[in-house]
Amino acid sequence: MSKVIVPKGYQAALGMYDTQTAIGLLKRTFEERLCLALNLKRVSAPLFVDPDTGLNDDLSGVERPVRFDLKETGKQAVVVHSLAKWKRMALAAYGFSAGEGLYTDMNAIRRDEDMDNLHSVYTDQWDWEKIITADTRNLAYLKNVVQGIVGAICDTLDFLKCRYPQLRVELVRTVTFITSQELENLYPNLTSKERENAFVKEHKTVFIMQIGDKLASGKPHDSRAPDYDDWTLNGDILFWDDVLDCAMEISSMGIRVDEKALDEQLKKAGADERRSLPFHKALLAGELPLTMGGGIGQSRLSMLLLGKAHIGEVQVSLWDEETKKICQEKGVVLL
C-alpha cells in the first residue's frame, strides 16, 4: 500500500476546474521563464529507446523498465526512466553550440516506485540539457544555473498569485548551498531524508551538492547512476513545503561526466561492462560535448506552487484502494 498523509484541516485553495486551468498556465509560464534563464529551445523526445544503446537511465540500478517487443522489427524497446543520456546525444546530433540548450517533456512509467504523497508510478518532468565549455565546467557556473532555475520558479509563483490571490504559498528566492558531506557532519545521527528536512526547514530553499559518492559514514547521501552526473558537480534543488511540512525535491541536476569522471565513476560503481555500449564509447572517446542538465518535476512543481497535499491532485495515475479511500474521506480529490 502507498503511504498517504492528509494534513489536519487541509482544504485545497483551488477546485478541480481552476486547478486544471492553473496547471496549464503554470507550465506555459515556467517554460518561458526557464528558456530565458538558461537559453533553451524545445525539442521532441522519445518515450522509449533501444535497450542496447545504453541511453536509458538506470536510476539506482534496481528499477525495472517497462519493456515490450515491436511487431515490425521483432526487437525489444524500453520506456525511458529519464532522458539524461539521450539529451546529450541530441545536442551533438542537432548541432547546438556552447551556451545553447534544449528542453523537452519527459513522461515515464516507474513501475517499482514506492508511492506516497510525492511519488507516483507516472513521472512527468521538464528534461533540459545545455552545452558548456571547459571554462564553465565548474562549481560557480553550477550555482549560477541553480539560482536561475529557482528564480524562474519564484517568478512563476508570483504570476500565479496575481491570477489566483487565494494561493498562500511562499517561497524564498535565495538559495542556500551545502554539500552532502557537510549535511552529514551537521546531522550525523539522522538519515539522509531526516537531514534534508531539518536543514531545508531552517533555510527554505536549498541545493544539496555532491550526491552519488560515498560519504564519511560509508554510505552515499542518495544513489546516482555513474554515467551521467559528475558526482562532484551535481545536486538536488529542494524547497520547504508548508502544506506537507517537509522538504520537497523539485529537481535533480548537475554538470555531466567528462571522460575522466566517467572512467572513475564506472570503476567505483562496478559498472565497467557499460564501456562497450554506444553512448559510453562515444563519451570515453571524447565525441560528445561537455554538458550540464537535469529534470524538473512537472507534477511536483504544480503541487508546490498550487499548495496541494497529494501528487494525485495534479496528475492522473493509479492508486491502491486504501489511498483512494483515505483521500475521499479527507476531501482530497484525486484526478
C-alpha positions in Angstrom: 0.0 0.0 0.0 1.2 3.5 -0.7 1.7 5.9 2.2 -0.6 8.8 2.3 -0.8 11.7 4.8 -3.5 14.3 4.7 -2.6 17.4 6.9 -5.2 18.3 9.6 -7.7 20.8 8.2 -6.4 20.6 4.7 -8.5 22.2 2.0 -7.3 22.8 -1.5 -7.1 26.5 -2.4 -8.4 25.7 -6.0 -11.2 23.4 -7.1 -10.7 20.9 -9.9 -11.7 23.2 -12.7 -9.4 26.1 -11.6 -6.7 23.6 -10.8 -6.6 22.3 -14.4 -6.6 25.9 -15.8 -3.8 26.8 -13.3 -1.6 23.8 -14.2 -1.7 24.9 -17.9 -0.9 28.5 -17.0 1.9 27.3 -14.7 3.5 25.1 -17.3 3.4 27.7 -20.0 4.8 30.4 -17.7 7.5 28.3 -16.2 8.7 27.1 -19.6 9.0 30.7 -20.8 11.0 31.7 -17.7 13.2 28.6 -17.8 14.1 29.1 -21.5 15.0 32.8 -20.9 17.1 31.9 -17.8 19.1 29.0 -19.5 18.8 29.8 -23.2 16.9 26.7 -24.1 14.9 25.5 -27.2 12.1 23.0 -27.1 12.7 19.7 -28.9 10.8 16.4 -29.3 11.9 13.4 -27.3 11.4 9.6 -27.2 9.0 7.8 -24.9 11.1 4.6 -25.4 14.5 3.6 -26.6 16.5 0.6 -27.7 17.9 -1.1 -24.5 21.2 -2.0 -26.3 22.2 1.7 -26.8 22.8 2.4 -23.2 20.7 5.5 -23.4 18.1 4.7 -20.7 18.9 5.9 -17.2 19.0 3.0 -14.8 18.3 5.3 -11.8 19.6 3.4 -8.8 20.2 0.3 -10.8 17.4 -1.9 -9.4 14.3 -0.4 -11.1 12.8 -2.4 -13.9 11.9 -0.5 -17.0 8.7 -1.2 -18.8 9.7 -3.5 -21.7 7.8 -4.5 -24.9 8.5 -6.0 -28.3 7.9 -4.4 -31.6 5.9 -6.4 -34.1 7.7 -5.0 -37.2 11.3 -5.4 -36.0 11.0 -8.2 -33.5 13.2 -6.2 -31.2 12.7 -5.0 -27.6 12.1 -1.5 -26.5 12.1 0.0 -23.0 10.2 3.0 -21.8 12.7 5.7 -20.6 13.3 6.3 -16.9 14.7 9.6 -17.8 16.4 11.3 -20.8 19.7 12.2 -19.1 21.9 10.5 -21.7 19.6 10.9 -24.8 19.7 14.7 -24.4 23.5 14.8 -24.6 23.4 12.7 -27.8 20.7 15.0 -29.2 22.7 18.2 -28.5 25.5 16.8 -30.6 23.2 15.4 -33.4 21.2 18.6 -33.7 24.2 20.9 -33.9 23.7 23.0 -30.8 26.5 25.4 -29.8 28.2 26.2 -26.5 25.8 28.2 -24.3 22.7 26.8 -26.0 20.5 24.0 -24.8 17.3 22.1 -25.2 14.3 21.1 -23.1 11.5 18.6 -23.6 8.6 17.0 -21.9 9.6 13.7 -20.4 7.0 11.1 -19.5 8.0 7.8 -17.8 6.5 4.8 -16.1 8.4 3.9 -12.9 6.7 0.6 -12.0 8.8 0.0 -8.9 8.2 3.4 -7.3 7.1 3.4 -3.7 4.0 5.6 -3.8 3.1 8.3 -1.4 2.1 12.0 -1.4 5.1 12.9 -3.6 5.6 9.8 -5.6 3.6 8.1 -8.4 4.4 5.4 -10.9 3.8 8.1 -13.6 6.6 10.6 -13.9 6.4 13.8 -15.8 9.2 16.4 -15.9 10.9 19.0 -17.9 14.2 17.4 -19.0 16.8 20.0 -20.0 20.4 20.0 -21.2 22.8 22.6 -22.4 26.3 22.7 -23.8 29.0 24.2 -21.6 32.7 24.7 -22.1 35.8 23.6 -20.2 35.9 27.1 -18.7 32.3 26.9 -17.3 32.6 23.3 -16.1 32.9 24.4 -12.5 31.0 24.9 -9.2 30.5 28.6 -9.7 28.7 28.1 -13.0 26.6 25.3 -11.5 25.5 27.6 -8.7 24.6 30.3 -11.1 22.4 28.0 -13.1 20.7 26.7 -9.9 19.9 30.3 -8.9 18.4 30.9 -12.4 16.1 27.9 -12.1 15.0 29.0 -8.7 14.3 32.5 -10.0 12.2 31.1 -12.8 10.1 29.0 -10.3 9.6 32.1 -8.0 8.6 34.3 -10.9 6.1 31.7 -11.9 4.6 31.6 -8.4 4.3 35.4 -8.4 2.5 35.3 -11.7 0.1 32.6 -10.5 -0.7 34.5 -7.3 -1.7 37.5 -9.3 -4.2 35.3 -11.1 -5.3 33.3 -8.1 -4.9 35.5 -5.0 -6.3 32.7 -2.8 -2.9 30.9 -3.2 -0.9 31.4 0.0 2.3 29.6 -1.0 5.5 31.5 -0.1 9.0 30.6 -1.5 12.4 32.0 -0.7 14.5 33.1 -3.7 17.9 33.0 -2.0 19.4 29.5 -2.3 21.5 28.0 0.5 24.2 25.7 -0.9 25.5 22.8 1.1 27.4 19.6 0.3 26.0 16.2 1.2 29.1 15.6 3.4 28.6 19.0 5.2 25.0 17.9 5.8 26.0 14.6 7.3 28.5 16.4 9.5 25.7 18.6 10.8 23.3 15.7 11.5 25.4 12.6 11.9 22.7 10.7 13.7 19.9 11.4 11.1 19.0 9.6 7.9 19.5 11.3 4.6 15.8 12.4 4.4 15.8 13.5 8.0 18.9 15.7 7.3 17.1 17.2 4.3 14.0 18.0 6.3 16.0 19.5 9.2 18.1 21.7 7.0 15.5 22.8 4.5 13.0 23.7 7.2 15.5 26.2 8.5 16.8 27.6 5.2 13.7 27.1 3.0 15.4 26.9 -0.4 18.4 24.6 -0.6 20.8 23.0 -3.2 22.4 19.8 -1.8 25.6 19.2 -3.7 27.8 16.2 -4.5 25.4 13.3 -4.5 26.4 9.8 -5.5 29.7 9.0 -4.0 30.2 7.5 -0.5 30.3 9.9 2.5 32.5 9.5 5.6 29.8 7.2 7.0 30.4 4.8 4.1 27.0 5.4 2.5 26.1 7.9 -0.2 23.5 10.6 0.6 21.4 9.2 -2.3 22.1 6.9 -5.2 23.1 8.3 -8.6 23.9 6.4 -11.8 27.6 6.6 -12.5 27.3 7.6 -16.2 25.5 11.0 -16.4 26.1 13.4 -13.4 29.6 14.1 -12.2 29.2 13.3 -8.5 31.4 16.2 -7.6 29.4 18.8 -9.6 25.7 17.8 -9.1 22.9 18.2 -6.6 19.2 18.5 -5.8 17.0 21.6 -5.5 14.7 21.4 -2.5 12.0 23.8 -1.2 10.2 23.7 2.1 6.6 22.7 1.6 4.4 24.3 4.3 1.4 22.1 3.3 3.1 18.8 4.0 5.6 20.2 6.4 8.6 18.6 4.7 11.3 19.2 2.2 10.2 18.8 -1.4 12.8 17.9 -4.1 11.9 19.7 -7.3 15.0 19.0 -9.4 17.9 16.6 -9.7 20.6 18.1 -11.9 24.3 18.6 -12.5 27.3 19.0 -14.7 27.7 15.8 -16.7 30.6 13.4 -16.6 33.5 14.0 -18.9 35.8 11.2 -20.0 37.8 11.3 -16.7 34.8 11.4 -14.4 33.0 8.6 -16.3 36.1 6.4 -16.1 36.4 6.9 -12.3 32.7 6.5 -11.6 32.2 3.4 -13.6 35.1 1.8 -11.6 33.6 2.9 -8.3 30.1 1.6 -9.3 31.5 -1.7 -10.6 29.9 -0.9 -13.9 32.8 -1.4 -16.3 30.7 -3.5 -18.6 29.0 -0.3 -19.8 32.1 0.9 -21.5 31.2 -1.2 -24.6 27.8 0.5 -25.0 27.5 3.1 -27.9 26.8 6.1 -25.6 29.7 5.3 -23.3 32.1 4.5 -26.1 31.3 7.9 -27.7 31.8 9.7 -24.4 35.0 8.0 -23.5 36.3 8.8 -27.0 35.6 12.5 -26.5 33.0 12.6 -29.2 30.2 14.2 -27.1 30.0 17.8 -26.0 30.5 18.9 -22.4 27.1 19.5 -21.0 25.0 20.1 -17.9 21.4 19.3 -17.3 18.6 18.0 -15.2 15.0 17.2 -14.7 12.4 19.4 -13.1 9.2 17.6 -11.9 6.1 19.0 -13.5 3.6 17.5 -11.1 5.9 18.2 -8.1 6.2 21.9 -9.1 2.4 22.0 -9.7 1.9 20.6 -6.2 4.3 23.1 -4.6 3.0 26.2 -6.3 -0.7 25.4 -6.1 -0.5 24.3 -2.4 -1.6 20.7 -3.0 -1.2 17.9 -0.5 -1.0 14.9 -2.9 0.5 14.5 -6.3 -2.7 12.8 -7.5 -4.4 16.2 -7.3 -2.3 17.4 -10.2 -1.8 14.3 -12.3 -3.7 11.2 -13.3 -2.2 7.9 -12.1 -3.2 4.6 -10.5 -3.6 4.2 -6.7 -4.3 1.4 -4.3 -7.8 1.2 -2.8 -6.7 2.3 0.7 -5.1 5.5 -0.7 -8.3 6.3 -2.6 -10.4 5.7 0.5 -8.3 7.9 2.7 -8.3 10.7 0.2 -12.0 10.5 -0.4 -12.7 10.7 3.4 -10.4 13.6 3.8 -11.6 15.6 0.8 -8.5 15.2 -1.3 -9.7 14.9 -4.9 -7.5 12.5 -7.0 -7.7 13.1 -10.7 
